[in-house]
């Protein structure tokens, strides 16, 4: 989408560090944050987060 971590964070109401930790699989976001990230990136949440079999 061409967004910086800071821009994505602002769109979701979280810090840039939160976005960074989600990207690096250090932090698993709440359902609400996952949905906000998906909305900001114009993607279904399943494209961003999934369960391993």
mmCIF entry with sequence, helices, sheets and N, C-alpha, C, O atoms, coordinates in Angstrom:
data_MODEL
# 
_entry.id   MODEL 
# 
_entity.id                         1 
_entity.type                       polymer 
_entity.pdbx_number_of_molecules   1 
# 
_entity_poly.entity_id                      1 
_entity_poly.type                           'polypeptide(L)' 
_entity_poly.nstd_linkage                   no 
_entity_poly.nstd_monomer                   no 
_entity_poly.pdbx_seq_one_letter_code       
;(UNK)(UNK)(UNK)(UNK)(UNK)(UNK)(UNK)(UNK)(UNK)(UNK)(UNK)(UNK)(UNK)(UNK)(UNK)(UNK)
(UNK)(UNK)(UNK)(UNK)(UNK)(UNK)(UNK)(UNK)(UNK)(UNK)(UNK)(UNK)(UNK)(UNK)(UNK)(UNK)
(UNK)(UNK)(UNK)(UNK)(UNK)(UNK)(UNK)(UNK)(UNK)(UNK)(UNK)(UNK)(UNK)(UNK)(UNK)(UNK)
(UNK)(UNK)(UNK)(UNK)(UNK)
;
_entity_poly.pdbx_seq_one_letter_code_can   XXXXXXXXXXXXXXXXXXXXXXXXXXXXXXXXXXXXXXXXXXXXXXXXXXXXX 
_entity_poly.pdbx_strand_id                 A 
# 
loop_
_entity_poly_seq.entity_id 
_entity_poly_seq.num 
_entity_poly_seq.mon_id 
_entity_poly_seq.hetero 
1 1  UNK n 
1 2  UNK n 
1 3  UNK n 
1 4  UNK n 
1 5  UNK n 
1 6  UNK n 
1 7  UNK n 
1 8  UNK n 
1 9  UNK n 
1 10 UNK n 
1 11 UNK n 
1 12 UNK n 
1 13 UNK n 
1 14 UNK n 
1 15 UNK n 
1 16 UNK n 
1 17 UNK n 
1 18 UNK n 
1 19 UNK n 
1 20 UNK n 
1 21 UNK n 
1 22 UNK n 
1 23 UNK n 
1 24 UNK n 
1 25 UNK n 
1 26 UNK n 
1 27 UNK n 
1 28 UNK n 
1 29 UNK n 
1 30 UNK n 
1 31 UNK n 
1 32 UNK n 
1 33 UNK n 
1 34 UNK n 
1 35 UNK n 
1 36 UNK n 
1 37 UNK n 
1 38 UNK n 
1 39 UNK n 
1 40 UNK n 
1 41 UNK n 
1 42 UNK n 
1 43 UNK n 
1 44 UNK n 
1 45 UNK n 
1 46 UNK n 
1 47 UNK n 
1 48 UNK n 
1 49 UNK n 
1 50 UNK n 
1 51 UNK n 
1 52 UNK n 
1 53 UNK n 
# 
_struct_asym.id          A 
_struct_asym.entity_id   1 
# 
loop_
_struct_conf.conf_type_id 
_struct_conf.id 
_struct_conf.pdbx_PDB_helix_id 
_struct_conf.beg_label_comp_id 
_struct_conf.beg_label_asym_id 
_struct_conf.beg_label_seq_id 
_struct_conf.pdbx_beg_PDB_ins_code 
_struct_conf.end_label_comp_id 
_struct_conf.end_label_asym_id 
_struct_conf.end_label_seq_id 
_struct_conf.pdbx_end_PDB_ins_code 
_struct_conf.beg_auth_comp_id 
_struct_conf.beg_auth_asym_id 
_struct_conf.beg_auth_seq_id 
_struct_conf.end_auth_comp_id 
_struct_conf.end_auth_asym_id 
_struct_conf.end_auth_seq_id 
_struct_conf.pdbx_PDB_helix_class 
_struct_conf.details 
_struct_conf.pdbx_PDB_helix_length 
HELX_P HELX_P1 AA1 UNK A 5  ? UNK A 12 ? UNK A 5  UNK A 12 1 ? 8  
HELX_P HELX_P2 AA2 UNK A 16 ? UNK A 23 ? UNK A 16 UNK A 23 1 ? 8  
HELX_P HELX_P3 AA3 UNK A 31 ? UNK A 40 ? UNK A 31 UNK A 40 1 ? 10 
HELX_P HELX_P4 AA4 UNK A 45 ? UNK A 48 ? UNK A 45 UNK A 48 1 ? 4  
# 
_struct_conf_type.id          HELX_P 
_struct_conf_type.criteria    ? 
_struct_conf_type.reference   ? 
# 
loop_
_atom_site.group_PDB 
_atom_site.id 
_atom_site.type_symbol 
_atom_site.label_atom_id 
_atom_site.label_alt_id 
_atom_site.label_comp_id 
_atom_site.label_asym_id 
_atom_site.label_entity_id 
_atom_site.label_seq_id 
_atom_site.pdbx_PDB_ins_code 
_atom_site.Cartn_x 
_atom_site.Cartn_y 
_atom_site.Cartn_z 
_atom_site.occupancy 
_atom_site.B_iso_or_equiv 
_atom_site.pdbx_formal_charge 
_atom_site.auth_seq_id 
_atom_site.auth_comp_id 
_atom_site.auth_asym_id 
_atom_site.auth_atom_id 
_atom_site.pdbx_PDB_model_num 
ATOM 1   N N  . UNK A 1 1  ? 0.824   -1.204  0.000  1.00 0.00 ? 1  UNK A N  1 
ATOM 2   C CA . UNK A 1 1  ? 0.000   0.000   0.000  1.00 0.00 ? 1  UNK A CA 1 
ATOM 3   C C  . UNK A 1 1  ? 0.859   1.255   0.000  1.00 0.00 ? 1  UNK A C  1 
ATOM 4   O O  . UNK A 1 1  ? 0.347   2.350   -0.233 1.00 0.00 ? 1  UNK A O  1 
ATOM 5   N N  . UNK A 1 2  ? 2.141   1.117   0.255  1.00 0.00 ? 2  UNK A N  1 
ATOM 6   C CA . UNK A 1 2  ? 3.014   2.277   0.238  1.00 0.00 ? 2  UNK A CA 1 
ATOM 7   C C  . UNK A 1 2  ? 2.957   3.129   1.496  1.00 0.00 ? 2  UNK A C  1 
ATOM 8   O O  . UNK A 1 2  ? 3.452   4.256   1.501  1.00 0.00 ? 2  UNK A O  1 
ATOM 9   N N  . UNK A 1 3  ? 2.358   2.606   2.567  1.00 0.00 ? 3  UNK A N  1 
ATOM 10  C CA . UNK A 1 3  ? 2.290   3.350   3.827  1.00 0.00 ? 3  UNK A CA 1 
ATOM 11  C C  . UNK A 1 3  ? 3.539   3.086   4.659  1.00 0.00 ? 3  UNK A C  1 
ATOM 12  O O  . UNK A 1 3  ? 4.091   1.986   4.639  1.00 0.00 ? 3  UNK A O  1 
ATOM 13  N N  . UNK A 1 4  ? 3.970   4.092   5.378  1.00 0.00 ? 4  UNK A N  1 
ATOM 14  C CA . UNK A 1 4  ? 5.022   3.865   6.360  1.00 0.00 ? 4  UNK A CA 1 
ATOM 15  C C  . UNK A 1 4  ? 4.385   3.249   7.607  1.00 0.00 ? 4  UNK A C  1 
ATOM 16  O O  . UNK A 1 4  ? 3.165   3.264   7.769  1.00 0.00 ? 4  UNK A O  1 
ATOM 17  N N  . UNK A 1 5  ? 5.222   2.715   8.468  1.00 0.00 ? 5  UNK A N  1 
ATOM 18  C CA . UNK A 1 5  ? 4.699   2.192   9.735  1.00 0.00 ? 5  UNK A CA 1 
ATOM 19  C C  . UNK A 1 5  ? 4.004   3.304   10.513 1.00 0.00 ? 5  UNK A C  1 
ATOM 20  O O  . UNK A 1 5  ? 2.967   3.077   11.136 1.00 0.00 ? 5  UNK A O  1 
ATOM 21  N N  . UNK A 1 6  ? 4.570   4.489   10.478 1.00 0.00 ? 6  UNK A N  1 
ATOM 22  C CA . UNK A 1 6  ? 3.972   5.619   11.201 1.00 0.00 ? 6  UNK A CA 1 
ATOM 23  C C  . UNK A 1 6  ? 2.597   5.972   10.637 1.00 0.00 ? 6  UNK A C  1 
ATOM 24  O O  . UNK A 1 6  ? 1.668   6.253   11.395 1.00 0.00 ? 6  UNK A O  1 
ATOM 25  N N  . UNK A 1 7  ? 2.466   5.959   9.324  1.00 0.00 ? 7  UNK A N  1 
ATOM 26  C CA . UNK A 1 7  ? 1.171   6.278   8.704  1.00 0.00 ? 7  UNK A CA 1 
ATOM 27  C C  . UNK A 1 7  ? 0.139   5.205   9.016  1.00 0.00 ? 7  UNK A C  1 
ATOM 28  O O  . UNK A 1 7  ? -1.017  5.519   9.302  1.00 0.00 ? 7  UNK A O  1 
ATOM 29  N N  . UNK A 1 8  ? 0.544   3.948   8.964  1.00 0.00 ? 8  UNK A N  1 
ATOM 30  C CA . UNK A 1 8  ? -0.371  2.859   9.296  1.00 0.00 ? 8  UNK A CA 1 
ATOM 31  C C  . UNK A 1 8  ? -0.770  2.941   10.764 1.00 0.00 ? 8  UNK A C  1 
ATOM 32  O O  . UNK A 1 8  ? -1.938  2.760   11.108 1.00 0.00 ? 8  UNK A O  1 
ATOM 33  N N  . UNK A 1 9  ? 0.192   3.210   11.614 1.00 0.00 ? 9  UNK A N  1 
ATOM 34  C CA . UNK A 1 9  ? -0.088  3.342   13.042 1.00 0.00 ? 9  UNK A CA 1 
ATOM 35  C C  . UNK A 1 9  ? -1.096  4.451   13.305 1.00 0.00 ? 9  UNK A C  1 
ATOM 36  O O  . UNK A 1 9  ? -2.036  4.276   14.081 1.00 0.00 ? 9  UNK A O  1 
ATOM 37  N N  . UNK A 1 10 ? -0.898  5.591   12.656 1.00 0.00 ? 10 UNK A N  1 
ATOM 38  C CA . UNK A 1 10 ? -1.821  6.719   12.836 1.00 0.00 ? 10 UNK A CA 1 
ATOM 39  C C  . UNK A 1 10 ? -3.229  6.350   12.371 1.00 0.00 ? 10 UNK A C  1 
ATOM 40  O O  . UNK A 1 10 ? -4.212  6.701   13.024 1.00 0.00 ? 10 UNK A O  1 
ATOM 41  N N  . UNK A 1 11 ? -3.328  5.650   11.254 1.00 0.00 ? 11 UNK A N  1 
ATOM 42  C CA . UNK A 1 11 ? -4.639  5.249   10.732 1.00 0.00 ? 11 UNK A CA 1 
ATOM 43  C C  . UNK A 1 11 ? -5.363  4.287   11.683 1.00 0.00 ? 11 UNK A C  1 
ATOM 44  O O  . UNK A 1 11 ? -6.592  4.227   11.700 1.00 0.00 ? 11 UNK A O  1 
ATOM 45  N N  . UNK A 1 12 ? -4.586  3.538   12.469 1.00 0.00 ? 12 UNK A N  1 
ATOM 46  C CA . UNK A 1 12 ? -5.169  2.543   13.376 1.00 0.00 ? 12 UNK A CA 1 
ATOM 47  C C  . UNK A 1 12 ? -5.239  3.008   14.822 1.00 0.00 ? 12 UNK A C  1 
ATOM 48  O O  . UNK A 1 12 ? -5.804  2.320   15.672 1.00 0.00 ? 12 UNK A O  1 
ATOM 49  N N  . UNK A 1 13 ? -4.665  4.180   15.104 1.00 0.00 ? 13 UNK A N  1 
ATOM 50  C CA . UNK A 1 13 ? -4.713  4.701   16.463 1.00 0.00 ? 13 UNK A CA 1 
ATOM 51  C C  . UNK A 1 13 ? -3.757  4.011   17.424 1.00 0.00 ? 13 UNK A C  1 
ATOM 52  O O  . UNK A 1 13 ? -4.040  3.909   18.617 1.00 0.00 ? 13 UNK A O  1 
ATOM 53  N N  . UNK A 1 14 ? -2.622  3.535   16.906 1.00 0.00 ? 14 UNK A N  1 
ATOM 54  C CA . UNK A 1 14 ? -1.617  2.894   17.749 1.00 0.00 ? 14 UNK A CA 1 
ATOM 55  C C  . UNK A 1 14 ? -0.257  3.524   17.471 1.00 0.00 ? 14 UNK A C  1 
ATOM 56  O O  . UNK A 1 14 ? -0.136  4.394   16.608 1.00 0.00 ? 14 UNK A O  1 
ATOM 57  N N  . UNK A 1 15 ? 0.755   3.090   18.196 1.00 0.00 ? 15 UNK A N  1 
ATOM 58  C CA . UNK A 1 15 ? 2.099   3.625   17.981 1.00 0.00 ? 15 UNK A CA 1 
ATOM 59  C C  . UNK A 1 15 ? 2.787   2.912   16.822 1.00 0.00 ? 15 UNK A C  1 
ATOM 60  O O  . UNK A 1 15 ? 2.401   1.811   16.428 1.00 0.00 ? 15 UNK A O  1 
ATOM 61  N N  . UNK A 1 16 ? 3.812   3.565   16.290 1.00 0.00 ? 16 UNK A N  1 
ATOM 62  C CA . UNK A 1 16 ? 4.601   2.946   15.233 1.00 0.00 ? 16 UNK A CA 1 
ATOM 63  C C  . UNK A 1 16 ? 5.265   1.675   15.749 1.00 0.00 ? 16 UNK A C  1 
ATOM 64  O O  . UNK A 1 16 ? 5.401   0.696   15.015 1.00 0.00 ? 16 UNK A O  1 
ATOM 65  N N  . UNK A 1 17 ? 5.676   1.694   17.013 1.00 0.00 ? 17 UNK A N  1 
ATOM 66  C CA . UNK A 1 17 ? 6.311   0.515   17.602 1.00 0.00 ? 17 UNK A CA 1 
ATOM 67  C C  . UNK A 1 17 ? 5.337   -0.670  17.628 1.00 0.00 ? 17 UNK A C  1 
ATOM 68  O O  . UNK A 1 17 ? 5.752   -1.809  17.414 1.00 0.00 ? 17 UNK A O  1 
ATOM 69  N N  . UNK A 1 18 ? 4.074   -0.420  17.882 1.00 0.00 ? 18 UNK A N  1 
ATOM 70  C CA . UNK A 1 18 ? 3.080   -1.502  17.865 1.00 0.00 ? 18 UNK A CA 1 
ATOM 71  C C  . UNK A 1 18 ? 3.000   -2.120  16.480 1.00 0.00 ? 18 UNK A C  1 
ATOM 72  O O  . UNK A 1 18 ? 2.991   -3.344  16.350 1.00 0.00 ? 18 UNK A O  1 
ATOM 73  N N  . UNK A 1 19 ? 2.942   -1.300  15.454 1.00 0.00 ? 19 UNK A N  1 
ATOM 74  C CA . UNK A 1 19 ? 2.903   -1.820  14.081 1.00 0.00 ? 19 UNK A CA 1 
ATOM 75  C C  . UNK A 1 19 ? 4.163   -2.629  13.796 1.00 0.00 ? 19 UNK A C  1 
ATOM 76  O O  . UNK A 1 19 ? 4.091   -3.696  13.187 1.00 0.00 ? 19 UNK A O  1 
ATOM 77  N N  . UNK A 1 20 ? 5.303   -2.133  14.228 1.00 0.00 ? 20 UNK A N  1 
ATOM 78  C CA . UNK A 1 20 ? 6.565   -2.839  14.021 1.00 0.00 ? 20 UNK A CA 1 
ATOM 79  C C  . UNK A 1 20 ? 6.556   -4.198  14.701 1.00 0.00 ? 20 UNK A C  1 
ATOM 80  O O  . UNK A 1 20 ? 6.993   -5.183  14.105 1.00 0.00 ? 20 UNK A O  1 
ATOM 81  N N  . UNK A 1 21 ? 6.071   -4.276  15.930 1.00 0.00 ? 21 UNK A N  1 
ATOM 82  C CA . UNK A 1 21 ? 6.073   -5.560  16.631 1.00 0.00 ? 21 UNK A CA 1 
ATOM 83  C C  . UNK A 1 21 ? 5.080   -6.541  16.021 1.00 0.00 ? 21 UNK A C  1 
ATOM 84  O O  . UNK A 1 21 ? 5.318   -7.748  16.046 1.00 0.00 ? 21 UNK A O  1 
ATOM 85  N N  . UNK A 1 22 ? 3.983   -6.053  15.479 1.00 0.00 ? 22 UNK A N  1 
ATOM 86  C CA . UNK A 1 22 ? 3.044   -6.930  14.771 1.00 0.00 ? 22 UNK A CA 1 
ATOM 87  C C  . UNK A 1 22 ? 3.704   -7.455  13.499 1.00 0.00 ? 22 UNK A C  1 
ATOM 88  O O  . UNK A 1 22 ? 3.629   -8.649  13.211 1.00 0.00 ? 22 UNK A O  1 
ATOM 89  N N  . UNK A 1 23 ? 4.346   -6.577  12.738 1.00 0.00 ? 23 UNK A N  1 
ATOM 90  C CA . UNK A 1 23 ? 5.030   -6.985  11.498 1.00 0.00 ? 23 UNK A CA 1 
ATOM 91  C C  . UNK A 1 23 ? 6.083   -8.044  11.747 1.00 0.00 ? 23 UNK A C  1 
ATOM 92  O O  . UNK A 1 23 ? 6.269   -8.942  10.926 1.00 0.00 ? 23 UNK A O  1 
ATOM 93  N N  . UNK A 1 24 ? 6.769   -7.951  12.864 1.00 0.00 ? 24 UNK A N  1 
ATOM 94  C CA . UNK A 1 24 ? 7.862   -8.874  13.168 1.00 0.00 ? 24 UNK A CA 1 
ATOM 95  C C  . UNK A 1 24 ? 7.423   -10.070 14.012 1.00 0.00 ? 24 UNK A C  1 
ATOM 96  O O  . UNK A 1 24 ? 8.262   -10.806 14.531 1.00 0.00 ? 24 UNK A O  1 
ATOM 97  N N  . UNK A 1 25 ? 6.113   -10.262 14.148 1.00 0.00 ? 25 UNK A N  1 
ATOM 98  C CA . UNK A 1 25 ? 5.535   -11.407 14.875 1.00 0.00 ? 25 UNK A CA 1 
ATOM 99  C C  . UNK A 1 25 ? 5.977   -11.462 16.332 1.00 0.00 ? 25 UNK A C  1 
ATOM 100 O O  . UNK A 1 25 ? 6.061   -12.542 16.918 1.00 0.00 ? 25 UNK A O  1 
ATOM 101 N N  . UNK A 1 26 ? 6.259   -10.303 16.915 1.00 0.00 ? 26 UNK A N  1 
ATOM 102 C CA . UNK A 1 26 ? 6.609   -10.222 18.331 1.00 0.00 ? 26 UNK A CA 1 
ATOM 103 C C  . UNK A 1 26 ? 5.331   -10.060 19.151 1.00 0.00 ? 26 UNK A C  1 
ATOM 104 O O  . UNK A 1 26 ? 5.249   -10.517 20.292 1.00 0.00 ? 26 UNK A O  1 
ATOM 105 N N  . UNK A 1 27 ? 4.347   -9.411  18.562 1.00 0.00 ? 27 UNK A N  1 
ATOM 106 C CA . UNK A 1 27 ? 3.086   -9.095  19.235 1.00 0.00 ? 27 UNK A CA 1 
ATOM 107 C C  . UNK A 1 27 ? 1.934   -9.575  18.362 1.00 0.00 ? 27 UNK A C  1 
ATOM 108 O O  . UNK A 1 27 ? 1.891   -9.291  17.165 1.00 0.00 ? 27 UNK A O  1 
ATOM 109 N N  . UNK A 1 28 ? 1.005   -10.300 18.966 1.00 0.00 ? 28 UNK A N  1 
ATOM 110 C CA . UNK A 1 28 ? -0.201  -10.727 18.258 1.00 0.00 ? 28 UNK A CA 1 
ATOM 111 C C  . UNK A 1 28 ? -1.293  -9.713  18.606 1.00 0.00 ? 28 UNK A C  1 
ATOM 112 O O  . UNK A 1 28 ? -1.637  -9.556  19.777 1.00 0.00 ? 28 UNK A O  1 
ATOM 113 N N  . UNK A 1 29 ? -1.833  -9.031  17.611 1.00 0.00 ? 29 UNK A N  1 
ATOM 114 C CA . UNK A 1 29 ? -2.792  -7.961  17.895 1.00 0.00 ? 29 UNK A CA 1 
ATOM 115 C C  . UNK A 1 29 ? -4.145  -8.497  18.359 1.00 0.00 ? 29 UNK A C  1 
ATOM 116 O O  . UNK A 1 29 ? -4.513  -9.643  18.100 1.00 0.00 ? 29 UNK A O  1 
ATOM 117 N N  . UNK A 1 30 ? -4.855  -7.634  19.042 1.00 0.00 ? 30 UNK A N  1 
ATOM 118 C CA . UNK A 1 30 ? -6.235  -7.956  19.404 1.00 0.00 ? 30 UNK A CA 1 
ATOM 119 C C  . UNK A 1 30 ? -7.064  -8.067  18.124 1.00 0.00 ? 30 UNK A C  1 
ATOM 120 O O  . UNK A 1 30 ? -6.631  -7.650  17.049 1.00 0.00 ? 30 UNK A O  1 
ATOM 121 N N  . UNK A 1 31 ? -8.227  -8.621  18.257 1.00 0.00 ? 31 UNK A N  1 
ATOM 122 C CA . UNK A 1 31 ? -9.134  -8.727  17.111 1.00 0.00 ? 31 UNK A CA 1 
ATOM 123 C C  . UNK A 1 31 ? -9.455  -7.348  16.549 1.00 0.00 ? 31 UNK A C  1 
ATOM 124 O O  . UNK A 1 31 ? -9.483  -7.157  15.333 1.00 0.00 ? 31 UNK A O  1 
ATOM 125 N N  . UNK A 1 32 ? -9.694  -6.404  17.425 1.00 0.00 ? 32 UNK A N  1 
ATOM 126 C CA . UNK A 1 32 ? -10.031 -5.044  16.982 1.00 0.00 ? 32 UNK A CA 1 
ATOM 127 C C  . UNK A 1 32 ? -8.874  -4.433  16.197 1.00 0.00 ? 32 UNK A C  1 
ATOM 128 O O  . UNK A 1 32 ? -9.086  -3.846  15.136 1.00 0.00 ? 32 UNK A O  1 
ATOM 129 N N  . UNK A 1 33 ? -7.656  -4.567  16.711 1.00 0.00 ? 33 UNK A N  1 
ATOM 130 C CA . UNK A 1 33 ? -6.511  -4.019  15.996 1.00 0.00 ? 33 UNK A CA 1 
ATOM 131 C C  . UNK A 1 33 ? -6.284  -4.742  14.680 1.00 0.00 ? 33 UNK A C  1 
ATOM 132 O O  . UNK A 1 33 ? -5.956  -4.103  13.680 1.00 0.00 ? 33 UNK A O  1 
ATOM 133 N N  . UNK A 1 34 ? -6.450  -6.048  14.655 1.00 0.00 ? 34 UNK A N  1 
ATOM 134 C CA . UNK A 1 34 ? -6.297  -6.797  13.402 1.00 0.00 ? 34 UNK A CA 1 
ATOM 135 C C  . UNK A 1 34 ? -7.281  -6.297  12.356 1.00 0.00 ? 34 UNK A C  1 
ATOM 136 O O  . UNK A 1 34 ? -6.927  -6.149  11.187 1.00 0.00 ? 34 UNK A O  1 
ATOM 137 N N  . UNK A 1 35 ? -8.507  -6.038  12.772 1.00 0.00 ? 35 UNK A N  1 
ATOM 138 C CA . UNK A 1 35 ? -9.521  -5.533  11.840 1.00 0.00 ? 35 UNK A CA 1 
ATOM 139 C C  . UNK A 1 35 ? -9.191  -4.111  11.381 1.00 0.00 ? 35 UNK A C  1 
ATOM 140 O O  . UNK A 1 35 ? -9.404  -3.772  10.217 1.00 0.00 ? 35 UNK A O  1 
ATOM 141 N N  . UNK A 1 36 ? -8.677  -3.281  12.284 1.00 0.00 ? 36 UNK A N  1 
ATOM 142 C CA . UNK A 1 36 ? -8.281  -1.921  11.906 1.00 0.00 ? 36 UNK A CA 1 
ATOM 143 C C  . UNK A 1 36 ? -7.122  -1.948  10.909 1.00 0.00 ? 36 UNK A C  1 
ATOM 144 O O  . UNK A 1 36 ? -7.112  -1.183  9.945  1.00 0.00 ? 36 UNK A O  1 
ATOM 145 N N  . UNK A 1 37 ? -6.148  -2.828  11.142 1.00 0.00 ? 37 UNK A N  1 
ATOM 146 C CA . UNK A 1 37 ? -5.027  -2.961  10.211 1.00 0.00 ? 37 UNK A CA 1 
ATOM 147 C C  . UNK A 1 37 ? -5.522  -3.398  8.838  1.00 0.00 ? 37 UNK A C  1 
ATOM 148 O O  . UNK A 1 37 ? -5.112  -2.844  7.818  1.00 0.00 ? 37 UNK A O  1 
ATOM 149 N N  . UNK A 1 38 ? -6.396  -4.387  8.816  1.00 0.00 ? 38 UNK A N  1 
ATOM 150 C CA . UNK A 1 38 ? -6.935  -4.875  7.548  1.00 0.00 ? 38 UNK A CA 1 
ATOM 151 C C  . UNK A 1 38 ? -7.696  -3.777  6.817  1.00 0.00 ? 38 UNK A C  1 
ATOM 152 O O  . UNK A 1 38 ? -7.558  -3.621  5.604  1.00 0.00 ? 38 UNK A O  1 
ATOM 153 N N  . UNK A 1 39 ? -8.488  -3.027  7.546  1.00 0.00 ? 39 UNK A N  1 
ATOM 154 C CA . UNK A 1 39 ? -9.254  -1.937  6.926  1.00 0.00 ? 39 UNK A CA 1 
ATOM 155 C C  . UNK A 1 39 ? -8.311  -0.874  6.361  1.00 0.00 ? 39 UNK A C  1 
ATOM 156 O O  . UNK A 1 39 ? -8.498  -0.406  5.238  1.00 0.00 ? 39 UNK A O  1 
ATOM 157 N N  . UNK A 1 40 ? -7.296  -0.494  7.146  1.00 0.00 ? 40 UNK A N  1 
ATOM 158 C CA . UNK A 1 40 ? -6.359  0.537   6.704  1.00 0.00 ? 40 UNK A CA 1 
ATOM 159 C C  . UNK A 1 40 ? -5.579  0.092   5.473  1.00 0.00 ? 40 UNK A C  1 
ATOM 160 O O  . UNK A 1 40 ? -5.199  0.913   4.639  1.00 0.00 ? 40 UNK A O  1 
ATOM 161 N N  . UNK A 1 41 ? -5.345  -1.214  5.366  1.00 0.00 ? 41 UNK A N  1 
ATOM 162 C CA . UNK A 1 41 ? -4.597  -1.753  4.224  1.00 0.00 ? 41 UNK A CA 1 
ATOM 163 C C  . UNK A 1 41 ? -5.516  -2.217  3.095  1.00 0.00 ? 41 UNK A C  1 
ATOM 164 O O  . UNK A 1 41 ? -5.052  -2.713  2.068  1.00 0.00 ? 41 UNK A O  1 
ATOM 165 N N  . UNK A 1 42 ? -6.824  -2.049  3.297  1.00 0.00 ? 42 UNK A N  1 
ATOM 166 C CA . UNK A 1 42 ? -7.819  -2.428  2.293  1.00 0.00 ? 42 UNK A CA 1 
ATOM 167 C C  . UNK A 1 42 ? -7.677  -3.895  1.893  1.00 0.00 ? 42 UNK A C  1 
ATOM 168 O O  . UNK A 1 42 ? -7.700  -4.243  0.712  1.00 0.00 ? 42 UNK A O  1 
ATOM 169 N N  . UNK A 1 43 ? -7.530  -4.744  2.911  1.00 0.00 ? 43 UNK A N  1 
ATOM 170 C CA . UNK A 1 43 ? -7.379  -6.178  2.701  1.00 0.00 ? 43 UNK A CA 1 
ATOM 171 C C  . UNK A 1 43 ? -8.302  -6.931  3.654  1.00 0.00 ? 43 UNK A C  1 
ATOM 172 O O  . UNK A 1 43 ? -8.610  -6.424  4.733  1.00 0.00 ? 43 UNK A O  1 
ATOM 173 N N  . UNK A 1 44 ? -8.748  -8.127  3.281  1.00 0.00 ? 44 UNK A N  1 
ATOM 174 C CA . UNK A 1 44 ? -9.465  -8.945  4.258  1.00 0.00 ? 44 UNK A CA 1 
ATOM 175 C C  . UNK A 1 44 ? -8.493  -9.359  5.366  1.00 0.00 ? 44 UNK A C  1 
ATOM 176 O O  . UNK A 1 44 ? -7.310  -9.586  5.109  1.00 0.00 ? 44 UNK A O  1 
ATOM 177 N N  . UNK A 1 45 ? -8.987  -9.453  6.570  1.00 0.00 ? 45 UNK A N  1 
ATOM 178 C CA . UNK A 1 45 ? -8.130  -9.777  7.707  1.00 0.00 ? 45 UNK A CA 1 
ATOM 179 C C  . UNK A 1 45 ? -7.392  -11.103 7.498  1.00 0.00 ? 45 UNK A C  1 
ATOM 180 O O  . UNK A 1 45 ? -6.280  -11.281 7.995  1.00 0.00 ? 45 UNK A O  1 
ATOM 181 N N  . UNK A 1 46 ? -8.008  -12.025 6.768  1.00 0.00 ? 46 UNK A N  1 
ATOM 182 C CA . UNK A 1 46 ? -7.379  -13.331 6.504  1.00 0.00 ? 46 UNK A CA 1 
ATOM 183 C C  . UNK A 1 46 ? -6.130  -13.215 5.634  1.00 0.00 ? 46 UNK A C  1 
ATOM 184 O O  . UNK A 1 46 ? -5.308  -14.131 5.612  1.00 0.00 ? 46 UNK A O  1 
ATOM 185 N N  . UNK A 1 47 ? -5.979  -12.111 4.924  1.00 0.00 ? 47 UNK A N  1 
ATOM 186 C CA . UNK A 1 47 ? -4.764  -11.910 4.132  1.00 0.00 ? 47 UNK A CA 1 
ATOM 187 C C  . UNK A 1 47 ? -3.590  -11.482 5.020  1.00 0.00 ? 47 UNK A C  1 
ATOM 188 O O  . UNK A 1 47 ? -2.429  -11.636 4.639  1.00 0.00 ? 47 UNK A O  1 
ATOM 189 N N  . UNK A 1 48 ? -3.895  -10.949 6.197  1.00 0.00 ? 48 UNK A N  1 
ATOM 190 C CA . UNK A 1 48 ? -2.859  -10.484 7.110  1.00 0.00 ? 48 UNK A CA 1 
ATOM 191 C C  . UNK A 1 48 ? -2.548  -11.484 8.212  1.00 0.00 ? 48 UNK A C  1 
ATOM 192 O O  . UNK A 1 48 ? -1.402  -11.597 8.649  1.00 0.00 ? 48 UNK A O  1 
ATOM 193 N N  . UNK A 1 49 ? -3.567  -12.212 8.664  1.00 0.00 ? 49 UNK A N  1 
ATOM 194 C CA . UNK A 1 49 ? -3.425  -13.126 9.799  1.00 0.00 ? 49 UNK A CA 1 
ATOM 195 C C  . UNK A 1 49 ? -4.116  -14.447 9.496  1.00 0.00 ? 49 UNK A C  1 
ATOM 196 O O  . UNK A 1 49 ? -5.217  -14.472 8.946  1.00 0.00 ? 49 UNK A O  1 
ATOM 197 N N  . UNK A 1 50 ? -3.461  -15.543 9.858  1.00 0.00 ? 50 UNK A N  1 
ATOM 198 C CA . UNK A 1 50 ? -4.027  -16.861 9.608  1.00 0.00 ? 50 UNK A CA 1 
ATOM 199 C C  . UNK A 1 50 ? -3.485  -17.838 10.642 1.00 0.00 ? 50 UNK A C  1 
ATOM 200 O O  . UNK A 1 50 ? -2.491  -17.568 11.315 1.00 0.00 ? 50 UNK A O  1 
ATOM 201 N N  . UNK A 1 51 ? -4.156  -18.975 10.752 1.00 0.00 ? 51 UNK A N  1 
ATOM 202 C CA . UNK A 1 51 ? -3.717  -20.044 11.648 1.00 0.00 ? 51 UNK A CA 1 
ATOM 203 C C  . UNK A 1 51 ? -2.926  -21.070 10.861 1.00 0.00 ? 51 UNK A C  1 
ATOM 204 O O  . UNK A 1 51 ? -3.314  -21.461 9.760  1.00 0.00 ? 51 UNK A O  1 
ATOM 205 N N  . UNK A 1 52 ? -1.820  -21.499 11.431 1.00 0.00 ? 52 UNK A N  1 
ATOM 206 C CA . UNK A 1 52 ? -1.054  -22.581 10.811 1.00 0.00 ? 52 UNK A CA 1 
ATOM 207 C C  . UNK A 1 52 ? -1.768  -23.894 11.112 1.00 0.00 ? 52 UNK A C  1 
ATOM 208 O O  . UNK A 1 52 ? -2.307  -24.081 12.203 1.00 0.00 ? 52 UNK A O  1 
ATOM 209 N N  . UNK A 1 53 ? -1.767  -24.779 10.163 1.00 0.00 ? 53 UNK A N  1 
ATOM 210 C CA . UNK A 1 53 ? -2.403  -26.093 10.369 1.00 0.00 ? 53 UNK A CA 1 
ATOM 211 C C  . UNK A 1 53 ? -1.502  -26.993 11.178 1.00 0.00 ? 53 UNK A C  1 
ATOM 212 O O  . UNK A 1 53 ? -1.860  -28.137 11.455 1.00 0.00 ? 53 UNK A O  1 
# 
